[in-house]
């Protein structure tokens, strides 16, 4: 009788352990590097730029941000930033501002493009707009696996500004698109010349 | 030849008799079984059972399973739980007017429950400077136990004042260092949290701007093609 009870208890322990293992967040099962681009080695660009916005938030830094953080749009709609951040494992942005046109070229992006050609990444959007000799080129890449977003990369090439955005983890694009122009700050208006009006004072490294 | 070897009748032969006498000492003699103490198996070895103690292995395993199950349940529930909706109303202490849910009243708002109301007003013990913070738990039905009291209150009898304790902290508004960004959190941020939050907001805003630009351009292209 006791032997039978022992067997049942062992089985129960096994089931609980398996359940706990499978109930772990799906993000824990993802490889740590999935969706992450190496965009912080553009020293040549940083030397040429007169303005640099550099944001590097890895998973540890994202964890210290409160989970319950909300903001309101100008129309009164509530955006739950906590929900957006919840699935993220990293946020990396490099935005270089230049004094003159043509201070950077495609060669500066060779490293990033090589990474974006690796398996898993797919280009969703490629917009090239030629407006009065000013070419604006925006590309949006996405890495997906098993029907979920693992990473997002945005390359925005403007005459006097080059922006690289890499968001690692699962992100709700609809919620993300609501954020522009919120928080009491005017919209960036990148289509009109590429100046990030109202952005946080950039730091030059 | 006698039948002595067959059924012990007749005369035995000499050799047979000698052998019988010689081997007779070894014949079966009934006696109780005696097992040496060293060969005696222990009770646990035969039954496989262990002496029952308070912290036996099966009990520990059962307790660990229960604790794990409870932890997993608590974790799942805490993730799925919706934040409590609260609405802040500021009332100046000592003044005779207060504002509750956007309506002016002649006296400071009192804690209580309206019989027909769909909400119970509760007073938070927290004081912020010279302002008392009163929160309204929106869409919380009047508990059955308080309906009688609510009816008496509504009738003007002040004999009973329900006081509920609400543990949900009041939202705290944060403003970014550049003065533009505003967001609400439950507790004031530490400098590290503030820095990380500001960086995150900036990054998300940039990403959002680029995405929206791409979306607008695609729509324009689509329209132009039509």
Interface residues (C-beta under 8 A of the other chain):
Chain A: X2 X3 X5 X6 X9 X10 X12 X13 X16 X17 X19 X20 X23 X53 X55 X57 X61 X62 X64 X65 X66 X68 X69 X70 X71 X81 X84 X85 X91 X92 X93 X95 X125 X127 X129 X138 X140 X152 X154 X156 X163 X165 X167 X173 X176 X177 X178 X179 X180 X181 X182 X183 X184 X185 X187 X188 X189 X190 X191 X196 X198 X199 X200 X201
Chain B: X47 X48 X49 X57 X58 X61 X62 X64 X65 X68 X69 X72 X76 X83 X171 X176 X177 X178 X180 X181 X182 X183 X184 X185 X186 X187 X189 X192 X193 X196 X197 X198 X199 X200 X201 X202 X203 X204 X205 X206 X207 X208 X209 X210 X211 X212 X213 X214 X215 X216 X217 X218 X221
